[in-house]
Amino acid sequence: MSSYDKTKEINAEGGGEIYPWTEQKNRVAALTAGYERQKHHAVTSQPTAPLKDHLEAKTKDFIAHQVQSEKYWFQKIELFPGVYSPGWSDPASEKLPYYGLPEDLSGLRVLDIGCAEGYFSFEAEKRGAREVVAIDSFPDSIRRFNIVKNARQSNANAYLCNVYDLNKAQFGTFDLVLFYGVFYHLKHPQLALEAIRDVCTGTLLFQTYVHEDPKVQGEAWAQYNPYGLMSGSNNENFDPTVFWLFNATACIAMLDHVGFESIRVVSDSPKPFVLRAESIEQKPGCPVNQATAPWC
């Protein structure tokens, strides 16, 4: 009997088979049922209440109103000197020291995949990037990004799209691609890496959560979670979007397979796992030629 068979039981009520992921499957079903009950009254993005006399309000007060109207902030980001968004994650201390972002990005074209509220986009701009393009698949992230962008008078731009949408015909090419904290959220990770490879003509900085199993040390290996998993320091949060947990060897193997080279570990356990890889095609990044109507 395989290990898969050993995990399978018959529900005592006759409701079907119980697998290791049954609890998560039921959670997804419950969340979906809640969505179905209210979907005809729901909106994609939460509305922001108008600020009274907004034309007479100070700029700081207008920005503060937008920030405070948001129900959730992921990243703590400086909006203007001494004033920060109320994010629960502080990238400046938890991530930036380990993620390999070069001090000098002068003149580079940078792509930030899965930008959230844009901490690394704005950091890249601060370090001299000539253009920063950010993408995220969550409308709320783009809205909050734009709040920070306006507060900082930034020229970085965020677009609502998916990593699978990347292609050089529409996005151009990039000297530096930041791919932080996204890989384990993807149903099709190999396809994503192929899309990234298409637009990266310089360096890729890749960060993901890795799951190591001593029994397969040194082998390319992954754990699949069809309905997500419980996360947080005490497994108190349910995340239905964590599908693949690769080990370090598998991450390196996949980058190598799609055509990256000079792959090296920038940071590893107990710190965040970060890889740096180079495109075989080393050329300066450039936007698309708009004379050819690339978006038509």
Sequence and secondary structure as in RCSB ss.txt:
>XXXX:A:sequence
MSSYDKTKEINAEGGGEIYPWTEQKNRVAALTAGYERQKHHAVTSQPTAPLKDHLEAKTKDFIAHQVQSEKYWFQ
KIELFPGVYSPGWSDPASEKLPYYGLPEDLSGLRVLDIGCAEGYFSFEAEKRGAREVVAIDSFPDSIRRFNIVKN
ARQSNANAYLCNVYDLNKAQFGTFDLVLFYGVFYHLKHPQLALEAIRDVCTGTLLFQTYVHEDPKVQGEAWAQYN
PYGLMSGSNNENFDPTVFWLFNATACIAMLDHVGFESIRVVSDSPKPFVLRAESIEQKPGCPVNQATAPWC
>XXXX:A:secstr
  HHHHT EE TTS  EE TTHHHHHHHHHHHHHHHHHGGG  SS      TTTTTS HHHHHHHHHHH S   B
  EEETTEE   SB HHHHTTTTS   S  TT EEEEET TT HHHHHHHHTT SEEEEEES HHHHHHHHHHHH
HHT   EEEE  GGG  HHHH  EEEEEEES GGG S HHHHHHHHHHHEEEEEEEEE     GGGTTS  EEE 
TT EEESTTS EEETT  EEE HHHHHHHHHHHTEEEEEEEE TTS EEEEEEESS        GGG TT 
